[in-house]
Amino acid sequence: MFLSVVVPTYNRLPILQKCLHALETQQFPNDSFVQGYEVVVVDDGSTDGTWEWLLEYARDVDYLRSFRQENQGPAAARNLGVERSIGDTIVFIDSDLVVTATFLQSHADRLAKARQRLGHDRIFTYGAVINTCNFDDPTREPYKLTDFSAAYFATGNVAISRQLLDRAGPFDTQFRQYGWEDLELGVRLKALGVRLIKCPEAAGYHWNPSFRLERLPTLIDREIQRARTGVLFYQKHPTWEVRLMIQMTWLHRVLWGVLSLGGRLNERTMAPLLQWLIDRGKSQLALEVARIFLNWYNVQAIYRAYAESGQSNPPFKVK
């Protein structure tokens, strides 16, 4: 087994450096069946010096290969990374993920054991993603209940055979804004009968800066982007399952409408409470509280984007 780690990046140089340094220190036992690995970084048009640093860094790291494209979004960046990689097994991680020393071997072991147990190779492994705001030592963060994800194919931390990717087809480059391009590919993989295998020992620590009120406009804009790409996702796969994923249901509209008091609880009215929590060292709790109105913005934007697409009153029939 030869592993190709595909890492798209855009203006994340400080945490990208930590991400790549962690991949330098991968450990494999003497009898490992992993024949080797490469790291394929695709710079999606960064403007923060990422490309210049990659060129310098690659001089001392023989397994690193870097490519650059104009800014086209993560879907196009991952497609380029897969196209230029040489491994029979592709590992997708995000450039703000810091992994442990046994990360790659853990994915490889779980893939091999699952193939032997199930008698087929229609599988992929999904490692644990632990959110942290500890930039200096991200791997010290413990697993939390809020780190649980029920996503089927989230490319923050997965390993899958190239053959399965070839059968399912590439990431859809229509998804240029934030969100859903990986889960859309997951729908196609699921249609092929591909099975998710959890691999918690392949842990990755997803770094985000500590929550501050100044980040709220960016977070709101991200929810609006996610709503627009969510509508594209639903148009490609108009199923009840996708509607649940993107929150385009009356259940979500009522839930977040009630919790946000119809939008009255928002970034302005809740600012004093959020700042109070931040001042007491509870920035993560403040972010979870802010998700009440962030989700309300998302749901409102979904229905608005759906109407703008020329449709209204999304069907409630399960397809």
Secondary structure, DSSP 8 states (H G I E B T S, - for coil): -EEEEEEEESS-HHHHHHHHHHHHT----TT----EEEEEEEE-S-SSSHHHHHHHHTTS-TTEEEEE--S--HHHHHHHHHHH---SEEEEE-TTEEE-TTHHHHHHHHHHHHHHHHSS--EEEEEEEEEE--SSSGGG----GGG----SS-TTEEEEEHHHHHHH----TT--SSS-HHHHHHHHHHHTT-EEEEEEEEEEEEE-----GGGHHHHHHHHHHHHHHHHHHHHHS-SHHHHHHHT-SHHHHHHHHHHTTTTTSSTTTTHHHHHHHHHTT-HHHHHHHHHHHHHHHHHHHHHHHHHHTT--S---S--
